[in-house]
Amino acid sequence: MNIEAMANYADVVGGIAVLVSLIYVGLQIRSNTRSSLSQTNMMAHESMANISLEIAKDAQLGSLVRRGLLRVSELDADEKFQFLTLLLSLYRRYENVFYQNRKGLLEDELWEGYSHSMISYLNTDGGKEFWTHRKESFSATFRAFLETSEAREIFIPQ
């Protein structure tokens, strides 16, 4: 075999190696993207579940939230502060999942449930009070989404 034939053979082998490397890198990127999406979805779920769990395991906090949603004006000053601060924390999390969904990092099916919940809470007495006083704490894009979304009803046991 002469040197020219060996050089051609080496070029072919090198081209195949580059192609295999590109395929491998592409598969790794795809796998990492799926992993990132999964992790974002899991973190969003955990974040929302943590607030729900705190409310569910504390009877006094659960009562406060229910009363605040139904008739916020009946809360005393300390209860109202606690209730509005809880909603601020909740809506900070909602704002985060809003942006994660816009970036394509949160699945639309999960976003649908979150958006329904956040709009439903805003349609309560306490939600309206919260939004009136705290909406400027959020980004203009998130505010516009909440203020133009269709209103949905929520059932809260009395």
N, C-alpha and C positions, 0 to 999 in steps of 0.2 A: 504494500500500500504506500502510495507516495504522500508527500506532505500536504499537497493540495486536497487530496481526498480525505485525509485525516482532519484538516481544517474544516471542510464542509460537514463532516460527521460531527465534529465538536460543535459547530454552529447549530445543527439540528438538535443535538442533545441539550445545548444551552437554551434554545428556544422552548423546548418541551419543559425544561426545568423552570423557566420563567412562567410559563403558562400554568403549571402545577402550583407554583408559589402564589400566583394571583388568585387561583381558585381557592386555595387554602385560606388566604387572607380574606377573601369575600365571605367564605363560610364562617370564619371567626367573627367578622363584623356583624353578620346576620345573627349569630348566636349571642353576641354581646348586646345587640339591640333588643332581642327578645328577653334577655336577662334583665336589662335596665327597665323595660316596660313592666315586666313581672314585679320587680322590686318596687317601682313607683306605685303600682296598683296595690301591692301589699301594704306599703307604708301609709297610703291614703286610707285604706280600710282600718288599719290599726289606730291611726290618729282619730278617726271618727268613733271607732269602737271604744276607745279609752274614755272619751267624754260620756258616752252612753253608759258605760260600765260604772263610772263614778256616780252618775245620777241614779242608776238602778240599785246600787248597793248601799246607798245612803238615803234612808226614808225621809229625813228632813230636807235633804237637797232635792229629792224627787218631788216632794210636796211643794217646795219653793218654786221649782221650775213649772210645775203644773199650774200653780196659782198665778205665777208671773205671766205665763202665756195666756191664761184666761182673763185675768183682771189685775193688771200690773198696778193700777192705782190703789189697790187694797194692801199692797206690801208696805211695810214700814221702810224708813230711809236705809237702814242697813241691809234689809232683804232686797230692796230695789237695787242697791249698789252691787250686791252679790249676783243677782239675777242678770243685770246688764253686763257685768264683767264676764260672766259665763257665756252669754251670747256673743260678746266681743271675741272671746277665745274660739268659740265655735265658728263664727263667721271668718275669722282669720284662716282657719283650716279650710273652710269652704272656698275662700279666695285662692288658696294654694291649689286645691284640686281643680278649680276653674282654669287657672293658668297651666296646670299640668295637662289638662284635656286639650286646651288650645294648642299646646306644643306637640300634641300627638302622643304624649306619654301616659295618658290615662284612657282606658278603653271607654268608648261611647256608652256602652251599656251600663257601666258603673257610674259614669257621669250623669246619666239620665236619672238614676235614683237619688244621687246627691242633689241635683238641681231641683228635683221635685220636693225634697225635704227642705232645702233652704228657702224656697219660695213659699212653701206651706207655713213654715215658722213665721215668715214675715207677714203673713195674712192673719196672724193672731193679734190680740190686743197688745201683748208684751212685745211681739215682733215689730209692730208698727211704732211703738214707743222707742224701742231700741234703734230702729232705722232712722227715725226722725232726729235723734240726738247724736248718733255715732256714724252715720253714713259717710261723712267727710273723712273718716279714718281709713277709708278704703280707696283703691285706685278708681279713676274715672271710668275705665273700661268695665270693671266689675260692677260698679254702681249702675252703669247704663244697662248692663245685662239684667240685673235684678229689677230695675225700674221699668223695663220694657217687656219682661217676661209675662206670660199669661198667669193670672192669679189662679191658685189652686187651693182647694179647701183641705183642711186637716181635721180629723176627729180626735179630740182630746177628752178622755173619760173625766167625768166630774166627780 
